[in-house]
């Protein structure tokens, strides 16, 4: 498995809107892009404007096909609401979550 962590700056007053758009975008990607396995979102307790979305992919190659231009059309609505700070990729070693 392969994980991608996106860091976002989401103004507090736009958090509900961002979450709704993220939910729709994530579901759309999961159902329409080969290898996309979904995502989850966490928000910093210390810095409420800092949000991470962590996507799970079957393989790096699947994500690279999706990510070809670094601003996938499916994610542009999210970028209209919040500022994407960074994107970092990880090879999953082991997942013991339930």
C-alpha positions, -999 to 999 in steps of 0.1 A, spaced: 0 0 0 9 36 -5 -1 67 15 -1 104 5 -3 131 31 -16 165 21 -12 194 45 -38 221 42 -43 256 57 -81 258 61 -95 290 76 -118 281 106 -148 297 90 -144 275 59 -138 242 77 -174 229 72 -173 238 35 -139 222 31 -150 190 48 -181 187 27 -161 192 -6 -133 169 6 -159 142 14 -174 145 -21 -141 146 -38 -127 117 -19 -158 95 -26 -156 105 -63 -119 96 -66 -123 64 -47 -151 53 -70 -136 65 -103 -98 62 -101 -81 29 -103 -61 21 -72 -77 48 -50 -86 33 -16 -101 63 2 -88 89 26 -92 103 61 -89 138 76 -74 150 108 -72 185 123 -45 198 146 -56 203 182 -30 230 186 -34 248 153 -70 244 141 -63 258 106 -39 229 100 -56 199 84 -40 167 70 -58 145 46 -42 111 43 -50 91 11 -45 54 7 -36 40 -27 -30 4 -39 4 14 -54 25 45 -61 20 40 -98 -18 44 -94 -13 77 -75 12 89 -101 -13 84 -129 -38 104 -110 -13 131 -100 3 137 -134 0 175 -133 2 180 -95 -32 198 -96 -57 171 -104 -90 185 -117 -109 165 -91 -91 183 -63 -94 219 -76 -126 226 -56 -106 219 -24 -78 243 -35 -104 270 -41 -113 268 -4 -80 261 13 -43 264 6 -25 232 0 8 235 19 25 203 10 22 168 -4 44 140 9 43 103 0 50 72 21 53 35 14 31 18 40 51 -7 60 24 -21 83 -11 -10 93 -24 -23 126 -55 -1 128 -89 -17 131 
